[in-house]
Each structure stands twice: as structure tokens, then as C-alpha cells.
Amino acid sequence: MGRWLQSNQLDVPQPANLPGSTGSQAPYVVLADEGFALSSHLMRCPFLDEVWRLRRNFNYRLSRARRFVECAFGIFSHKWRVFPYSWPHKMSMW
């Protein structure tokens, strides 16, 4: 599809007015990521970098909090010898 789009073999409609407007015409485009070169029919999402940055930040904070809790639980169980082995009883929620 990328090759067709770059060589203009893909049947992309001609630019047209947006519904309800009489201003300039807007071209039809395909949204892509950084893997594709920009062209007249290919557009990168402007906020995609921000989304990835926020996702990476969230994942970093989540894994950091998880490590903190696991270390605290390990210190707790080692100090008071709580839960050194698996729980011997079956637990039921009801």
C-alpha cells in the first residue's frame, strides 16, 4: 500500500471542500507513523510522540511502584518471617 501511495497508483480522491464549508479544499490523506516518508497523501499524527511519551512515563512509574511494593513485602516477610512458604489453607471469597 505504501508503494502504491508513493507512486500514485492508489486511487485517492481529489481534494474536496469539507462538509459545511466553502473555503479551501482539503486533501484526502492516510495517517502513518515515523516508518513512512511524508508525501502529499501521507500524514503523520502530530500528537503521536506525546502519546508515546506519556505511555512510557506511565509504564516507568507503574513498574517503579511495583518494585517498591515487592521490595517492601520482601522486607516485611523476611523480618517477621511471615509468608515464607505458600499458604497451607484454601481461601474462599464466599
C-alpha positions in Angstrom: 0.0 0.0 0.0 2.9 2.4 0.8 4.4 1.8 -2.6 1.1 2.4 -4.3 0.6 5.5 -2.4 4.1 6.9 -3.2 3.8 6.1 -6.9 0.2 7.5 -7.1 -1.2 4.1 -8.1 -3.6 4.1 -5.2 -7.0 5.6 -6.2 -7.1 8.5 -3.7 -9.9 11.0 -4.4 -9.1 14.6 -5.4 -9.1 17.3 -2.7 -12.6 18.5 -1.8 -14.3 21.0 0.4 -15.1 19.9 3.9 -18.8 19.4 4.6 -20.4 22.7 5.5 -17.5 24.9 4.4 -16.9 27.0 1.3 -13.2 27.7 2.0 -10.1 26.0 0.6 -10.1 22.3 -0.3 -8.7 19.7 2.0 -6.8 16.7 0.6 -7.6 13.1 1.5 -4.7 11.7 3.5 -3.6 8.4 5.2 -2.3 8.7 8.7 1.0 6.9 9.4 3.8 6.7 11.9 7.5 7.5 11.5 8.1 4.4 9.4 6.8 6.1 6.3 8.2 9.2 4.4 5.8 12.1 4.2 4.1 12.7 0.8 1.1 14.7 -0.4 -1.3 11.8 0.6 0.6 10.7 3.7 0.4 12.5 7.1 1.9 11.8 10.5 -0.2 12.2 13.5 1.1 15.3 15.3 0.3 14.2 18.8 1.6 10.6 18.4 5.0 11.5 20.0 3.2 13.0 23.0 1.1 9.8 23.4 4.2 7.6 23.4 6.0 9.9 25.8 3.0 9.8 28.2 2.7 6.0 27.9 6.4 5.5 28.6 6.2 7.8 31.6 3.2 5.9 32.9 4.9 2.5 32.4 8.0 3.7 34.2 6.1 4.9 37.2 4.0 1.8 37.3 7.0 -0.5 37.3 8.8 1.6 39.8 5.8 1.5 42.2 5.5 -2.3 41.7 9.2 -2.7 42.5 8.7 -0.6 45.7 5.8 -2.7 46.9 7.6 -6.0 46.1 10.7 -4.9 48.0 8.6 -3.7 50.9 6.7 -7.0 51.0 10.0 -8.9 50.8 11.5 -7.0 53.7 8.3 -7.4 55.7 8.2 -11.2 55.2 11.9 -11.6 55.9 11.9 -9.6 59.1 8.9 -11.2 60.7 9.1 -14.5 58.8 5.6 -14.0 57.5 4.7 -15.9 54.4 8.0 -17.8 53.9 6.1 -20.6 52.2 2.9 -20.9 50.3 -0.3 -20.6 52.2 -1.4 -24.0 53.5 -5.2 -23.3 53.6 -7.6 -22.8 50.8 -9.1 -19.4 50.9 -12.7 -18.8 49.8 -14.3 -15.4 49.0 -17.8 -16.6 49.9 
